[in-house]
Each structure stands twice: as C-alpha cells, then as structure tokens.
Amino acid sequence: MVDASQIREHATVVGSDGGHVGTVDHVGKGEIKLTKSDADAGGLHHYIPLDLVIAVEGDQVHLDRSAEEVKKEWSTSGAA
C-alpha cells in the first residue's frame, strides 16, 4: 500500500485506464473521501479504500482498476 501521507487534498484520482474517478477531499480511516463538487459525484461525497491506490505521482493518485470499476464499487458513506 502507498503511504497515505503522499496523497494531497485536491489531487486527481484516476483509474488504471487513465479515466477520471474524482478529486481528493480528505484522506483518513483507510479511505479516500472524494469531493462532492466533482462532475461525476452527483453532489455526494464518495469513498474509496486506500488499498486500491498503487501509486501517487505529483497531483495524481493512480488506482489498480479502471475508473468504471471503481465507480461501481465506491461508497457514499465513510468508515464507521
């Protein structure tokens, strides 16, 4: 797993296919909270597990699966 401290707020999150997933709002409790103002968010915060992150390069967070797969699996409620 990548060191979560490398992930910055407002970084772009992309799938393994280079597709846009979202924009980082916050990192904590083993997950990334995406901004609700992002075009694909539908006005909701979405959460993805940090386990999906394979690399952080500058202001981009790269995931181990395609953007479409991530969007099928993301959650709208954070960790309890």
MDTraj code that builds the backbone (N, CA, C; nanometers):
import mdtraj as md
import numpy as np

residues = "MET VAL ASP ALA SER GLN ILE ARG GLU HIS ALA THR VAL VAL GLY SER ASP GLY GLY HIS VAL GLY THR VAL ASP HIS VAL GLY LYS GLY GLU ILE LYS LEU THR LYS SER ASP ALA ASP ALA GLY GLY LEU HIS HIS TYR ILE PRO LEU ASP LEU VAL ILE ALA VAL GLU GLY ASP GLN VAL HIS LEU ASP ARG SER ALA GLU GLU VAL LYS LYS GLU TRP SER THR SER GLY ALA ALA".split()
xyz = np.array([
    [0.0836, -0.1186, 0.0000],
    [0.0000, 0.0000, 0.0000],
    [0.0879, 0.1247, 0.0000],
    [0.0405, 0.2261, -0.0637],
    [0.1108, 0.3541, -0.0718],
    [0.0954, 0.4284, 0.0606],
    [0.1949, 0.5073, 0.0970],
    [0.1891, 0.5903, 0.2168],
    [0.0811, 0.6971, 0.1979],
    [-0.0217, 0.6929, 0.2820],
    [-0.1354, 0.7844, 0.2682],
    [-0.0947, 0.9304, 0.2805],
    [0.0162, 0.9576, 0.3473],
    [0.0595, 1.0965, 0.3637],
    [0.1047, 1.1584, 0.2306],
    [0.1274, 1.0757, 0.1299],
    [0.1655, 1.1256, -0.0029],
    [0.0462, 1.1809, -0.0799],
    [-0.0740, 1.1447, -0.0376],
    [-0.1954, 1.1857, -0.1087],
    [-0.2391, 1.3225, -0.0570],
    [-0.2480, 1.4168, -0.1458],
    [-0.2807, 1.5553, -0.1106],
    [-0.4260, 1.5891, -0.1442],
    [-0.4831, 1.6800, -0.0663],
    [-0.6162, 1.7303, -0.0969],
    [-0.6147, 1.7942, -0.2350],
    [-0.7219, 1.7768, -0.3084],
    [-0.7427, 1.8300, -0.4428],
    [-0.6617, 1.7575, -0.5500],
    [-0.5960, 1.6456, -0.5147],
    [-0.5278, 1.5639, -0.6153],
    [-0.6343, 1.4944, -0.7005],
    [-0.6016, 1.4693, -0.8252],
    [-0.6912, 1.3986, -0.9163],
    [-0.6734, 1.2487, -0.8974],
    [-0.7837, 1.1754, -0.8901],
    [-0.7806, 1.0302, -0.8761],
    [-0.8171, 0.9697, -1.0114],
    [-0.7311, 0.8812, -1.0622],
    [-0.7539, 0.8189, -1.1922],
    [-0.7475, 0.6672, -1.1822],
    [-0.8245, 0.6015, -1.2675],
    [-0.8247, 0.4563, -1.2727],
    [-0.7061, 0.4041, -1.3519],
    [-0.6932, 0.2725, -1.3556],
    [-0.5830, 0.2091, -1.4287],
    [-0.5910, 0.2369, -1.5784],
    [-0.7098, 0.2744, -1.6247],
    [-0.7301, 0.3075, -1.7653],
    [-0.7060, 0.4559, -1.7938],
    [-0.6670, 0.5311, -1.6912],
    [-0.6455, 0.6751, -1.7061],
    [-0.7727, 0.7568, -1.6933],
    [-0.8857, 0.6885, -1.6725],
    [-1.0142, 0.7567, -1.6601],
    [-1.0274, 0.8308, -1.5282],
    [-1.0951, 0.9436, -1.5328],
    [-1.1152, 1.0277, -1.4146],
    [-1.2127, 0.9612, -1.3175],
    [-1.1711, 0.9507, -1.1907],
    [-1.2567, 0.8954, -1.0858],
    [-1.3113, 1.0081, -0.9988],
    [-1.2240, 1.1010, -0.9607],
    [-1.2686, 1.2095, -0.8753],
    [-1.1531, 1.2957, -0.8292],
    [-1.1810, 1.3781, -0.7285],
    [-1.0832, 1.4692, -0.6707],
    [-1.0796, 1.4469, -0.5208],
    [-0.9616, 1.4352, -0.4643],
    [-0.9460, 1.4091, -0.3213],
    [-0.9967, 1.5273, -0.2389],
    [-1.0834, 1.4957, -0.1436],
    [-1.1295, 1.5931, -0.0457],
    [-1.0507, 1.5739, 0.0832],
    [-1.0376, 1.4469, 0.1250],
    [-0.9734, 1.4158, 0.2530],
    [-0.9277, 1.2698, 0.2516],
    [-0.8244, 1.2386, 0.3291],
    [-0.7771, 1.1015, 0.3457],
    [-0.7823, 1.0674, 0.4933],
    [-0.8401, 0.9529, 0.5253],
    [-0.8452, 0.9106, 0.6645],
    [-0.9179, 0.7792, 0.6806],
    [-0.8940, 0.7110, 0.7918],
    [-0.9610, 0.5847, 0.8263],
    [-0.9526, 0.4815, 0.7148],
    [-0.8390, 0.4772, 0.6463],
    [-0.8179, 0.3752, 0.5442],
    [-0.8886, 0.3993, 0.4130],
    [-0.9326, 0.5232, 0.3908],
    [-1.0037, 0.5507, 0.2668],
    [-0.9805, 0.6940, 0.2206],
    [-1.0142, 0.7154, 0.0938],
    [-1.0076, 0.8491, 0.0343],
    [-1.1510, 0.8986, 0.0192],
    [-1.1764, 1.0171, 0.0711],
    [-1.3063, 1.0833, 0.0529],
    [-1.2914, 1.1755, -0.0674],
    [-1.3791, 1.1591, -0.1651],
    [-1.3760, 1.2407, -0.2853],
    [-1.4695, 1.3605, -0.2702],
    [-1.4364, 1.4702, -0.3365],
    [-1.5196, 1.5898, -0.3287],
    [-1.6565, 1.5643, -0.3901],
    [-1.7577, 1.6275, -0.3334],
    [-1.8928, 1.6121, -0.3878],
    [-1.9188, 1.7095, -0.5019],
    [-1.8289, 1.8053, -0.5200],
    [-1.8463, 1.9028, -0.6279],
    [-1.7896, 1.8547, -0.7610],
    [-1.7238, 1.7378, -0.7614],
    [-1.6679, 1.6833, -0.8846],
    [-1.7807, 1.6489, -0.9826],
    [-1.7555, 1.6621, -1.1105],
    [-1.8572, 1.6402, -1.2135],
    [-1.9245, 1.5027, -1.2043],
    [-1.8497, 1.3977, -1.1680],
    [-1.9048, 1.2623, -1.1632],
    [-1.9652, 1.2259, -1.0281],
    [-1.9601, 1.3153, -0.9314],
    [-2.0011, 1.2832, -0.7948],
    [-2.1517, 1.2901, -0.7716],
    [-2.2235, 1.3604, -0.8551],
    [-2.3672, 1.3710, -0.8367],
    [-2.4062, 1.4423, -0.7079],
    [-2.3188, 1.5311, -0.6604],
    [-2.3482, 1.6067, -0.5388],
    [-2.3254, 1.5310, -0.4097],
    [-2.2640, 1.4131, -0.4182],
    [-2.2378, 1.3308, -0.2993],
    [-2.0884, 1.3070, -0.2816],
    [-2.0466, 1.2950, -0.1553],
    [-1.9099, 1.2501, -0.1287],
    [-1.9065, 1.0998, -0.1560],
    [-1.8003, 1.0531, -0.2188],
    [-1.7808, 0.9102, -0.2396],
    [-1.6512, 0.8704, -0.1711],
    [-1.6447, 0.7451, -0.1276],
    [-1.5298, 0.6937, -0.0540],
    [-1.4741, 0.5723, -0.1257],
    [-1.3406, 0.5679, -0.1365],
    [-1.2745, 0.4519, -0.1953],
    [-1.1627, 0.4064, -0.1015],
    [-1.1431, 0.2752, -0.0896],
    [-1.0397, 0.2237, 0.0005],
    [-0.8985, 0.2609, -0.0452],
    [-0.8131, 0.2908, 0.0505],
    [-0.6726, 0.3198, 0.0189],
    [-0.6041, 0.1995, -0.0445],
    [-0.6567, 0.0794, -0.0203],
    [-0.5987, -0.0427, -0.0775],
    [-0.5972, -0.0416, -0.2295],
    [-0.6815, 0.0407, -0.2919],
    [-0.6872, 0.0466, -0.4380],
    [-0.5742, 0.1302, -0.4978],
    [-0.5079, 0.2103, -0.4146],
    [-0.4039, 0.3016, -0.4639],
    [-0.2758, 0.2236, -0.4919],
    [-0.2242, 0.2396, -0.6155],
    [-0.0985, 0.1722, -0.6497],
    [0.0176, 0.2708, -0.6614],
    [-0.0138, 0.3993, -0.6830],
    [0.0930, 0.4986, -0.6963],
    [0.0369, 0.6389, -0.6767],
    [0.1250, 0.7263, -0.6295],
    [0.0941, 0.8687, -0.6206],
    [0.2058, 0.9403, -0.6933],
    [0.1703, 1.0123, -0.7989],
    [0.2690, 1.0846, -0.8795],
    [0.2266, 1.2302, -0.8870],
    [0.2936, 1.3144, -0.8112],
    [0.2585, 1.4559, -0.8095],
    [0.1181, 1.4748, -0.7577],
    [0.0327, 1.5336, -0.8391],
    [-0.1060, 1.5584, -0.8002],
    [-0.2023, 1.4571, -0.8607],
    [-0.1514, 1.3356, -0.8870],
    [-0.2377, 1.2293, -0.9383],
    [-0.2258, 1.1050, -0.8522],
    [-0.3408, 1.0483, -0.8184],
    [-0.3487, 0.9236, -0.7431],
    [-0.3943, 0.8164, -0.8419],
    [-0.3140, 0.7112, -0.8574],
    [-0.3426, 0.6042, -0.9541],
    [-0.3978, 0.4817, -0.8821],
    [-0.5073, 0.4274, -0.9355],
    [-0.5729, 0.3120, -0.8758],
    [-0.5454, 0.1848, -0.9552],
    [-0.5728, 0.0699, -0.8922],
    [-0.5408, -0.0597, -0.9534],
    [-0.6516, -0.1160, -1.0422],
    [-0.7571, -0.0393, -1.0629],
    [-0.8656, -0.0840, -1.1511],
    [-0.9202, 0.0338, -1.2301],
    [-0.9990, 0.0036, -1.3302],
    [-1.0481, 0.1095, -1.4189],
    [-1.1426, 0.2045, -1.3447],
    [-1.1567, 0.3239, -1.3993],
    [-1.2460, 0.4233, -1.3397],
    [-1.3881, 0.3681, -1.3294],
    [-1.4340, 0.2997, -1.4309],
    [-1.5698, 0.2432, -1.4308],
    [-1.5868, 0.1414, -1.3179],
    [-1.4871, 0.0540, -1.2986],
    [-1.4941, -0.0453, -1.1914],
    [-1.4998, 0.0222, -1.0547],
    [-1.4176, 0.1245, -1.0350],
    [-1.4149, 0.1950, -0.9069],
    [-1.5507, 0.2582, -0.8790],
    [-1.6093, 0.3202, -0.9783],
    [-1.7396, 0.3874, -0.9592],
    [-1.8517, 0.2874, -0.9286],
    [-1.8374, 0.1637, -0.9723],
    [-1.9361, 0.0605, -0.9388],
    [-1.9229, 0.0196, -0.7930],
    [-1.8035, 0.0360, -0.7355],
    [-1.7750, -0.0131, -0.6009],
    [-1.7695, 0.0954, -0.4931],
    [-1.7608, 0.2243, -0.5337],
    [-1.7416, 0.3261, -0.4315],
    [-1.8642, 0.3361, -0.3411],
    [-1.8421, 0.3941, -0.2247],
    [-1.9460, 0.4064, -0.1240],
    [-1.9783, 0.5527, -0.1020],
    [-2.1006, 0.5798, -0.0573],
    [-2.1372, 0.7166, -0.0230],
    [-2.1394, 0.7368, 0.1282],
    [-2.0969, 0.6353, 0.2036],
    [-2.0854, 0.6513, 0.3489],
    [-1.9457, 0.6079, 0.3899],
    [-1.8805, 0.6898, 0.4695],
    [-1.7435, 0.6622, 0.5112],
    [-1.7363, 0.5524, 0.6153],
    [-1.6148, 0.5201, 0.6543],
    [-1.5911, 0.4180, 0.7571],
    [-1.6534, 0.4606, 0.8884],
    [-1.7043, 0.3654, 0.9570],
    [-1.7703, 0.3944, 1.0863],
    [-1.6703, 0.4262, 1.1939],
])
top = md.Topology()
chain = top.add_chain()
for i, resn in enumerate(residues, 1):
    res = top.add_residue(resn, chain, resSeq=i)
    for name in ("N", "CA", "C"):
        top.add_atom(name, md.element.get_by_symbol(name[0]), res)
traj = md.Trajectory(xyz[None], top)
